[in-house]
């Protein structure tokens, strides 16, 4: 794995100190601290970021937070001076080709790591494989998987008074990964290995992350074996579609296929997990909204989007890297810096969403939320992600007349999201906090 040398670590430490002295900061924004994640703690801070602290440096993240108004957000998303390529970060841990591990090669080939021409080529070759057709064929299995997990967790949560206590954080953790492995055509026995690849890729965006290189490399070996099997014996799944797709004689290389698969595993399970947990928690906090959706189930997709807006789970937002010095709100961000467009701040802009702090499932412009990104970087896996989210929410709606919060969630420390922890994760987090 490309790791930071002693010299690089020294440079990063010096840059953090220099940035802390030279640039504006806002210590109240603590995306690395789980105590920041409850909505009543973080959203007052987000409010300050909309007006008073729109751009500031984060020394412990070696990057910048940018917030403020929605129009600025939309412009920055389209700004060609901002890149999605991790390799454009000035502290990217570069390595000579002969020193790169299989994980390094995988990261180098991620779709978001490609320059424009290569990016367009890969999307053109991959887009058919990510079409709704595969998802549609998988829908009966997705519904069965979701129902099976609801049944299992209900059996554990049955109370003497007839009520149910559902561990939704656990439910939201296990369903997306299982469905995604079905979508990819991955045997369930391989889930642990592939999840290690997912964690390793995400961890490369977090300088403080501890990565299990051996587990990640084992997962990549499993991926290669599976790709070879699908090339020889294609089935009706995503990996087979990627393996057999060709256009004018052009087809995906093994490294490109592995990177596309790993991208789905990296972004899919975590984002879908966080989304359905946050939306369910929001519904439980608003019983009148739940009653209205129960009476009119066709409101569910709109209500889920508004729940996402009202309590956005992703405090990292959209990560970009500056290709040149760029001025934002009068502050110059130097070339090569990591920039995080803090999404939940922008979508509370009162000029776009009046009475933004009110949960209103009848808003007419929720398409501005950009749940799956936008433009050429719109999420390739949006169809399967939406299918999982919609199926879980529909199952929740069909089963339960009312929802309530039995216990406020515990959170795991996570630089990407305000993630509710499943019980064993909460226990591990508590143990680590007291160690």
ZIDA-V259763 format. One record per residue. RES is the residue in one small letter. BURIAL is 1 if it has 16 or more other ideal C-beta (glycine too) atoms within 10 Angstrom, else 0. Layout:
BEGIN
{{RES/BURIAL} {RES/BURIAL}}
END
This chain:
BEGIN
{{x/1} {x/1} {x/0} {x/0} {x/0} {x/0} {x/0} {x/0} {x/0} {x/0} {x/0} {x/0} {x/0} {x/0} {x/1} {x/1} {x/0} {x/0} {x/1} {x/0} {x/0} {x/0} {x/1} {x/0} {x/1} {x/1} {x/0} {x/0} {x/1} {x/1} {x/1} {x/0} {x/0} {x/1} {x/0} {x/1} {x/1} {x/0} {x/1} {x/0} {x/0} {x/1} {x/1} {x/0} {x/1} {x/1} {x/1} {x/0} {x/1} {x/1} {x/0} {x/0} {x/1} {x/1} {x/1} {x/1} {x/1} {x/1} {x/1} {x/0} {x/1} {x/1} {x/1} {x/1} {x/1} {x/1} {x/1} {x/1} {x/1} {x/1} {x/0} {x/1} {x/1} {x/0} {x/0} {x/1} {x/1} {x/0} {x/0} {x/0} {x/0} {x/1} {x/1} {x/1} {x/1} {x/1} {x/0} {x/1} {x/1} {x/0} {x/1} {x/1} {x/1} {x/0} {x/0} {x/0} {x/0} {x/0} {x/0} {x/1} {x/1} {x/1} {x/1} {x/1} {x/0} {x/1} {x/1} {x/1} {x/1} {x/1} {x/1} {x/0} {x/1} {x/1} {x/0} {x/0} {x/0} {x/0} {x/1} {x/0} {x/0} {x/1} {x/1} {x/0} {x/1} {x/1} {x/0} {x/0} {x/1} {x/1} {x/0} {x/0} {x/0} {x/1} {x/1} {x/0} {x/0} {x/1} {x/0} {x/0} {x/0} {x/1} {x/0} {x/0} {x/1} {x/1} {x/0} {x/0} {x/1} {x/1} {x/0} {x/0} {x/1} {x/0} {x/0} {x/0} {x/0} {x/0} {x/0} {x/0} {x/0} {x/0} {x/0} {x/0} {x/0} {x/1} {x/0} {x/1} {x/1} {x/1} {x/1} {x/1} {x/1} {x/1} {x/1} {x/1} {x/1} {x/1} {x/1} {x/1} {x/1} {x/1} {x/1} {x/1} {x/1} {x/1} {x/0} {x/0} {x/0} {x/1} {x/1} {x/0} {x/1} {x/1} {x/1} {x/1} {x/1} {x/1} {x/1} {x/1} {x/1} {x/1} {x/1} {x/1} {x/1} {x/0} {x/1} {x/0} {x/0} {x/0} {x/1} {x/0} {x/0} {x/0} {x/1} {x/1} {x/1} {x/1} {x/1} {x/1} {x/0} {x/1} {x/1} {x/0} {x/0} {x/1} {x/1} {x/0} {x/1} {x/1} {x/0} {x/0} {x/0} {x/0} {x/0} {x/0} {x/1} {x/1} {x/1} {x/1} {x/1} {x/1} {x/1} {x/0} {x/1} {x/0} {x/0} {x/0} {x/0} {x/0} {x/0} {x/1} {x/0} {x/0} {x/0} {x/1} {x/1} {x/1} {x/1} {x/1} {x/1} {x/1} {x/1} {x/1} {x/1} {x/1} {x/1} {x/1} {x/1} {x/1} {x/1} {x/1} {x/1} {x/1} {x/1} {x/1} {x/1} {x/1} {x/1} {x/1} {x/1} {x/1} {x/1} {x/1} {x/1} {x/1} {x/0} {x/0} {x/1} {x/1} {x/0} {x/0} {x/1} {x/1} {x/0} {x/0} {x/0} {x/0} {x/1} {x/1} {x/1} {x/0} {x/1} {x/1} {x/1} {x/1} {x/1} {x/1} {x/1} {x/1} {x/1} {x/1} {x/1} {x/1} {x/1} {x/1} {x/1} {x/1} {x/1} {x/1} {x/1} {x/1} {x/0} {x/0} {x/0} {x/1} {x/0} {x/1} {x/0} {x/0} {x/0} {x/0} {x/1} {x/0} {x/0} {x/1} {x/1} {x/1} {x/1} {x/1} {x/1} {x/1} {x/1} {x/1} {x/1} {x/1} {x/1} {x/1} {x/1} {x/0} {x/0} {x/1} {x/1} {x/0} {x/0} {x/1} {x/0} {x/0} {x/1} {x/1} {x/1} {x/0} {x/1} {x/0} {x/0} {x/1} {x/0} {x/1} {x/1} {x/1} {x/1} {x/1} {x/0} {x/0} {x/0} {x/0} {x/0} {x/0} {x/1} {x/1} {x/1} {x/0} {x/1} {x/1} {x/1} {x/1} {x/1} {x/1} {x/1} {x/1} {x/1} {x/1} {x/1} {x/1} {x/1} {x/1} {x/1} {x/0} {x/0} {x/1} {x/0} {x/0} {x/1} {x/0} {x/0} {x/0} {x/0} {x/0} {x/1} {x/1} {x/1} {x/1} {x/1} {x/1} {x/1} {x/1} {x/1} {x/1} {x/1} {x/1} {x/1} {x/1} {x/0} {x/0} {x/1} {x/1} {x/0} {x/0} {x/1} {x/0} {x/0} {x/0} {x/0} {x/0} {x/0}}
END
